[in-house]
Amino acid sequence: AIPAASASGTPDPVRTRRVHLGEWLDVPIYSRADLGAGAAFPGPAVVEQTDTTTLVPGGLSVDVDDDLNLVVEAGS
């Protein structure tokens, strides 16, 4: 079993950043280390971790599965 990270449900972003996605938007930034199993949030959003950054465009959503994978799917 993989231990849960520090948050599940709807996580709080660590900050916002202006990102150009066809237009400039203030986008929530999430720390990957804070996303536990069951965490979920809509795009647009950015997930940051030490070795990568994941951009989640608007119209997609993220669910963190029991293995702590980011599952990005259509939906809001």
N, C-alpha and C positions, 0 to 999 in steps of 0.2 A: 504494500500500500504506500502511496505517495502522500506525505504529510501535506495538509492544506497550507497555503500561504496565509498571510495575515488578514485577508478580507474575503468575504463572499457576499452574494447579493449585489446590490448596486454600490460599487466602490466610489470613493471620493477621488477626484483627480488631484494630482500633486500641484498642478498649476494649469494655466492656459497659455497658448502660443498662437500668434497670427500665422496662418498657413494659407497659401494660395491654392485653391481648388476650383479654378475657373473664376473665382473671386476671392478676395481676402476675407477669411473667417477667423474668429477667435475659437480655437479648438481645444477641448480638454486633453490634457496629457496625463496618462496613467503610468505608474511604475509597475513593470512586470512582476517584480517581487511582491507587490501588494495584492496581486490577483489570485485569490484562492478558488478552489472548486466551487462552482455555483455562481461565481461573479458573472455579471452580465451588464452590458451597456450598449447604446446605439452609436453609430458613426454619425457625423465625422468625429474621429478621435485618433490619437496617436498613443501607441504603447511603446515605452522606452525600456530597454534593458542594456546591459553592459556590451553585448556583442551584436545587437541589431535594433532596428526601429521598425515597427509595424504601423503602416498607415491604414486606417479603416475609413473608406469613403462614406459619405452620406448615403442612405438607402441600404446600408449593410449594418449588421449588429454582431457583437461578440458575445459568446458564451464560453466560459472556462469549464472544460469537462473534468471528470474525476481523476484523470491523469495529468491535469494542469495544462492541457493543450488549449490554445486559442482556436475556437471554432468560429469562423467568420461566415455568415450566411446573409442572404437577402432578408430584409425585414427591418423594422425600426425599433 
